[in-house]
């Protein structure tokens, strides 16, 4: 197939980046693959109109990128695939901004007009089916996690050595944005340190909420217990030397860091978003709490801190689940099938 991919990810231009490498792998699956990175919508539309000879236009979201993809597909008389990585049907998504409410309307317009749809979780597929049957056109293909690479990665940074003042280390690895609700974790930590004054939360990541979150930590007098670190490419070391991985998002399409933590043998507490119910099954391969519930979150963290056997059992079950994820060759084969679904 001859594929035109429309994306927002500028890191595809960075040689050696994960996105850059993915594009080369996808390129080997197609007869021809062109990538159009969205900058100015009308300029992108003009460029897209001038490109000829494509069977399929695949857009990396059902919002602005999807709208440009739909218009280009109509002009080229090509088929359209929408890829959905975000749980835009979550009520939290719409509450976040006027832009997101507009994006929901765009997605609801585009989804019935797509020839095929790729979603990253069963949660998203279920929500879509509640608002109109998409099952025949849809395929669930999660974000790829290189389980073997994570499991075999050496420990370069040991959090227990870096932070000897902590006897229970909680890790978060996230973009510091409103959707991730890091503030919920900070609020829960106030309850945790009452019982475990030597508990530490390491927050790895950068983003627009960083300064506000640091102010929140200071105002709660938690600066000794909550540490901010910049993003690192050495996350496997962090997963392997933490006692608990925490995700507190209001919504997620998938939650790749959760899957990575599970692959590294780190037990997980997460809100009921993304892969909860699929990879993280409550009380079997992790603990799941309602989104936004500070009390339940604090209780879950404290239970994990008290019960090493529970942590070990959950981590073992999680590793067994993660072992069932597709290897790279199998994943790429399924990715190609997601394009081919648009032929029918």
Beta strands, then each sheet from edge to edge (+ up, - down):
strand 1: 2-7
strand 2: 32-37
strand 3: 56-59
strand 4: 79-84
strand 5: 116-119
strand 6: 138-140
strand 7: 168-173
strand 8: 199-204
strand 9: 226-229
strand 10: 244-247
strand 11: 268-271
strand 12: 287-289
sheet 1: 2+ 1+ 3+ 4+ 5+ 6+
sheet 2: 9+ 8+ 7+ 10+ 11+ 12+
end
